[in-house]
């Protein structure tokens, strides 16, 4: 008797239905393993897509220079970095004069000692990201304005107390005000006039762009408010198609200005769009290894469970195997029957795992909208392939044991 694939599959499904509770408990490990892999992959894929879109919106020709390391990373910075000499505005002037591949350089500074709480008509906004920037910061970083204007060079030169707000900051401060530009607010005991409101960025890392909470004031104004601030970042825009050339030129200029010898490492950080993405990919690779280790435990437990249930099935169906062999079933027919049953079990676990992963990802996006979760096709394919592979591996021994049974002895088995 020759068992065709369709008949074998039907018998495998009937065996699963006949032992629903036992089969469900057996594939639980497979389900957990697939869920862990797919959910983590969906979150990391969504985060990477958000990061790439955000970087592209800021400008792929930009180089970010800072005395400390920047970009995504695991763990704190090396404490030795804090001994580095900060960058100064003169570095920006030198780069513009000496780096031929550089189109423009903007300065940005943070004053951590300045109270960033904005007060308007009794309403206080404490969540703003306060930065002092030069007038050319807007075109260099592709900022768009919803209303009003950005700073002028005269605003910066005369240290005027003017302010540009991100959309989230503006909406929180002025929920019922139709004309925001020209309004005066208080920050750090000083009166500032709002001259512009930023357009909301279309993309953002982790679902929200931190620029939506920005409070921009002129670069020289923030240095006046906190003369001790040394956190100066240079945002350097290279000419189109000349990012790598500009990167080399900027590094050469800064090393020369900082008196570094050829055998000394650079005591500053230069980051580009590609570098940010590479850093994020290194982090996700590390997270991926941990995820694989966790899911491997679930898959191993599931595989052992499938092997055990198939060995029990062989024992329970010894008489049935003897009858089929007596009717002409060949060894490969018995092997294929039990392999199909094992693969059916684990494949069912894989499908249930994918459904559960989709539900978990949906719940994550529902509860935490700023955390993107997009299930990639490769994760779906990998989940199914792994579940089938586990079934194949765990079903070999039981299938071989069933095929090796002597038909005469099997028929006598009670």
C-alpha positions in Angstrom: 0.0 0.0 0.0 1.5 3.3 -1.0 0.6 6.5 1.0 0.3 9.5 -1.1 1.2 12.9 0.3 -2.4 14.2 0.6 -3.5 11.0 2.5 -0.5 11.2 4.8 -1.2 14.9 5.5 -4.9 14.1 6.2 -3.9 11.3 8.7 -1.4 13.7 10.4 -4.1 16.3 10.9 -6.6 13.7 12.2 -4.0 12.6 14.8 -3.5 16.2 15.9 -7.3 16.7 16.3 -7.6 13.4 18.2 -5.1 14.7 20.8 -5.8 18.4 20.9 -4.6 19.2 24.5 -1.5 17.1 24.1 -0.7 18.6 20.8 -1.3 22.1 22.0 1.0 21.8 25.0 3.6 20.2 22.8 3.8 23.1 20.3 3.7 25.8 23.0 7.5 26.1 22.9 7.4 26.5 19.1 4.8 29.2 19.5 6.8 31.1 22.1 10.0 30.9 20.1 8.4 32.2 16.9 6.6 35.0 18.8 9.8 36.3 20.4 11.7 36.3 17.1 9.0 37.9 15.0 7.9 40.6 17.6 11.5 41.7 18.2 12.2 41.7 14.5 9.1 43.8 13.8 10.0 46.4 16.5 13.6 46.7 15.3 12.6 46.9 11.7 10.1 49.7 12.4 12.6 51.6 14.5 15.2 51.3 11.7 12.8 52.6 9.1 11.9 55.6 11.4 15.6 56.3 11.9 16.4 56.2 8.2 13.4 58.4 7.3 14.4 60.9 10.0 18.0 61.1 8.9 16.9 61.6 5.3 14.6 64.4 6.3 17.5 66.2 8.1 19.7 65.8 5.1 22.0 62.9 3.9 24.8 65.4 3.0 25.2 66.5 6.7 28.2 65.8 8.9 27.9 66.2 12.7 31.0 67.2 14.6 31.1 67.0 18.4 33.9 66.4 21.0 32.0 63.4 22.4 30.8 60.3 20.5 27.3 60.6 19.0 24.6 58.4 17.5 22.9 55.2 18.8 25.0 53.1 21.2 24.7 50.4 23.9 25.9 51.5 27.3 27.5 54.8 28.5 30.3 56.7 26.8 33.9 56.0 27.6 34.7 58.2 30.6 37.9 59.2 28.9 35.9 61.2 26.4 34.9 63.7 29.0 38.5 64.9 29.1 38.3 66.0 25.5 38.5 69.7 24.6 35.1 70.9 23.3 34.7 72.4 19.9 34.5 76.2 19.5 32.8 78.5 17.0 36.2 79.2 15.5 36.3 75.6 14.3 33.2 76.3 12.1 34.9 79.4 10.6 38.0 77.4 9.8 36.1 74.6 8.2 34.2 77.0 5.9 37.4 78.6 4.9 39.6 75.5 4.4 37.3 72.7 3.4 36.4 73.1 -0.3 33.8 70.3 -0.3 31.8 72.0 2.5 28.9 74.2 1.6 28.0 75.6 5.0 28.5 75.1 8.7 25.9 75.8 11.5 26.6 76.0 15.2 24.3 74.5 17.9 24.8 74.7 21.7 23.1 73.4 24.8 23.1 75.3 28.1 22.2 72.7 30.8 22.4 75.2 33.6 19.6 77.4 32.1 16.1 76.8 33.3 14.2 75.9 30.1 10.7 76.2 31.6 8.6 78.5 29.4 5.8 80.5 31.1 2.9 82.1 29.3 -0.3 83.3 31.1 0.2 80.9 33.9 0.9 77.9 31.7 4.3 76.3 32.1 6.1 74.1 29.6 9.0 72.1 31.0 9.6 69.4 28.3 11.3 71.6 25.7 14.7 70.8 24.2 16.5 74.1 24.5 19.2 74.9 21.9 21.0 77.9 20.8 21.7 77.9 17.0 23.0 80.1 14.3 20.8 81.7 11.7 21.9 79.2 9.0 20.8 76.2 11.1 17.4 76.1 9.4 18.6 75.6 5.8 21.4 73.3 6.9 19.0 70.9 8.7 16.0 71.4 6.3 13.8 73.1 8.9 10.4 74.3 7.7 8.2 76.9 9.4 4.5 76.6 10.0 4.3 80.3 10.6 6.6 83.2 11.2 10.3 83.3 10.5 13.6 81.9 11.7 16.4 83.9 13.3 18.4 86.4 11.2 22.2 86.9 11.5 21.3 90.3 13.1 19.3 88.5 15.8 22.3 86.3 16.6 24.9 89.1 16.4 22.9 91.4 18.8 22.0 88.5 21.1 18.3 89.2 20.8 15.8 87.4 23.0 13.7 85.8 20.2 12.5 82.2 20.1 11.3 79.6 17.5 9.2 76.8 19.0 8.6 73.3 17.8 4.9 72.4 17.1 4.4 70.3 20.2 5.8 73.1 22.4 3.7 75.7 20.7 0.5 73.6 20.9 1.1 72.9 24.6 1.7 76.6 25.5 -0.9 78.2 23.2 -3.8 75.7 22.9 -6.4 78.4 22.2 -4.3 81.1 20.6 -4.7 81.7 16.9 -1.9 84.3 16.5 1.2 82.9 18.2 3.9 84.8 16.4 4.7 88.0 18.2 3.6 86.6 21.6 5.9 87.2 24.5 6.9 84.4 27.0 9.2 84.2 30.0 12.1 81.8 30.3 14.9 81.8 32.9 13.6 85.2 34.1 13.9 86.8 30.7 11.3 87.9 28.2 11.4 86.3 24.8 9.3 87.1 21.7 8.1 84.1 19.7 9.0 84.8 16.0 8.3 81.4 14.4 6.7 78.0 14.8 8.2 74.9 13.2 6.4 72.6 10.8 6.0 69.1 12.2 8.6 66.7 10.9 7.1 63.9 8.8 9.2 61.2 10.3 10.8 60.5 13.6 12.8 57.9 15.5 10.6 55.9 18.0 7.6 57.5 16.4 8.1 61.1 17.5 10.8 63.6 16.4 12.4 65.3 19.4 12.5 68.4 17.3 8.8 68.8 17.8 9.6 69.8 21.4 12.4 72.1 20.4 13.0 75.6 21.8 15.4 77.5 19.5 17.1 80.8 20.5 20.0 82.5 18.8 23.5 80.9 19.4 25.0 84.1 20.9 22.0 84.6 23.1 22.4 81.2 24.8 26.1 81.8 25.3 25.2 85.1 26.9 22.8 83.4 29.3 25.3 80.7 30.2 28.9 81.9 29.3 30.3 78.6 30.7 28.5 76.4 28.2 30.9 74.3 26.1 28.6 71.9 24.4 29.0 73.1 20.9 28.1 70.9 17.9 28.9 71.7 14.3 26.4 70.7 11.7 28.3 70.7 8.4 26.6 70.4 5.0 28.7 69.0 2.2 28.1 69.8 -1.4 25.9 67.1 -3.1 27.9 63.9 -3.8 30.9 65.1 -1.8 30.2 63.8 1.7 33.2 61.5 1.9 35.5 64.2 0.5 34.1 66.7 3.0 34.5 64.3 5.8 38.2 63.9 5.1 38.7 67.6 4.8 36.8 68.4 8.0 38.8 65.8 9.9 42.1 67.2 8.6 41.1 70.8 9.6 40.0 69.8 13.1 43.0 67.6 13.8 45.3 70.5 12.7 43.5 73.0 14.9 43.6 70.6 17.9 47.3 70.0 17.5 47.1 66.2 16.9 50.1 64.3 15.6 49.7 61.7 12.9 50.1 58.8 15.4 47.3 60.2 17.7 43.7 59.2 17.4 41.1 62.0 16.8 39.7 63.4 20.0 36.4 64.3 18.4 33.6 62.6 16.7 32.4 63.0 13.1 29.1 61.3 12.2 27.2 61.0 9.0 23.8 59.5 8.0 25.5 56.2 7.0 27.4 56.1 10.3 24.2 56.6 12.4 22.6 53.7 10.5 25.7 51.5 10.9 25.7 52.1 14.6 22.0 51.2 14.9 22.6 48.0 12.9 25.4 47.0 15.3 23.0 47.5 18.2 20.2 45.5 16.5 22.7 42.7 15.7 23.5 42.4 19.4 19.9 42.4 20.3 19.2 39.9 17.6 21.8 37.4 19.0 20.1 37.6 22.4 16.7 37.1 20.8 17.9 34.1 18.9 19.3 32.6 22.1 15.9 33.1 23.9 13.9 31.8 21.0 16.2 28.8 20.6 15.3 27.6 24.1 11.6 27.7 23.2 12.2 25.9 20.0 14.4 23.3 21.6 11.8 22.6 24.3 9.2 22.4 21.5 11.3 20.1 19.5 11.9 17.7 22.5 8.2 17.8 23.1 7.3 16.9 19.6 9.9 14.0 19.6 8.4 12.7 22.8 4.8 12.8 21.6 5.8 11.1 18.3 7.6 8.3 20.3 4.5 7.9 22.3 2.4 7.8 19.1 4.6 5.1 17.7 4.0 3.0 20.8 0.3 3.6 20.8 -0.1 2.8 17.1 2.2 -0.2 16.9 -0.7 -2.5 15.9 -1.8 0.0 13.3 1.7 0.1 11.8 1.8 -3.7 11.7 -1.5 -3.8 9.8 -0.3 -1.2 7.3 3.0 -3.1 6.7 1.0 -6.3 6.2 -1.1 -4.6 3.6 2.0 -3.6 1.6 3.1 -0.3 3.1 6.8 0.2 2.5 9.4 1.5 4.9 9.5 5.0 3.3 5.7 5.2 3.6 5.9 4.7 7.4 8.8 7.2 7.6 6.9 9.8 5.6 3.7 9.3 7.6 5.4 10.1 11.0 7.7 12.8 9.6 4.6 14.5 8.2 2.9 14.3 11.6 5.9 15.9 13.3 6.2 18.6 10.6 2.4 19.3 10.8 2.6 19.8 14.6 5.5 22.3 14.4 4.1 24.0 11.3 0.9 24.6 13.2 3.0 26.0 16.1 4.7 28.3 13.6 1.4 29.6 12.1 0.0 30.1 15.6 3.2 31.9 16.6 2.9 34.2 13.6 -0.7 35.0 14.4 0.2 35.7 18.0 3.2 37.9 17.0 0.9 39.9 14.7 -1.5 40.5 17.6 1.3 41.4 20.0 2.8 43.9 17.5 -0.6 45.4 17.0 -1.1 45.8 20.7 2.4 47.3 21.1 1.5 50.0 18.5 -1.9 50.6 20.1 -0.5 51.0 23.6 2.8 52.7 22.7 2.2 54.6 19.4 5.7 56.1 19.5 7.2 52.6 19.2 6.8 51.4 15.6 6.3 47.7 14.9 6.4 46.5 11.3 6.6 42.8 10.7 9.2 42.2 7.8 8.5 39.4 5.3 11.8 37.7 6.1 10.7 37.2 9.7 7.5 35.5 8.6 9.5 33.2 6.2 12.1 32.5 8.8 9.4 31.6 11.4 7.8 29.1 9.1 11.1 27.7 7.9 12.4 27.2 11.4 9.2 25.5 12.6 9.2 23.1 9.7 13.0 22.4 10.3 12.3 21.7 14.0 9.5 19.2 13.0 11.8 17.5 10.5 14.6 17.2 13.0 12.5 16.0 15.9 10.5 13.5 13.8 13.5 11.6 12.3 14.1 9.2 15.2 10.4 8.4 15.9 9.8 7.8 12.1 12.9 5.5 11.9 11.7 3.6 15.0 8.2 3.1 13.5 9.7 2.0 10.1 12.0 -0.5 11.8 9.1 -2.3 13.5 8.7 -6.0 12.6 5.2 -6.4 11.1 4.6 -9.8 12.7 5.6 -8.5 16.2 3.6 -5.3 15.6 0.5 -7.3 14.8 0.8 -9.3 18.1 1.2 -6.0 20.1 -1.7 -5.2 22.3 
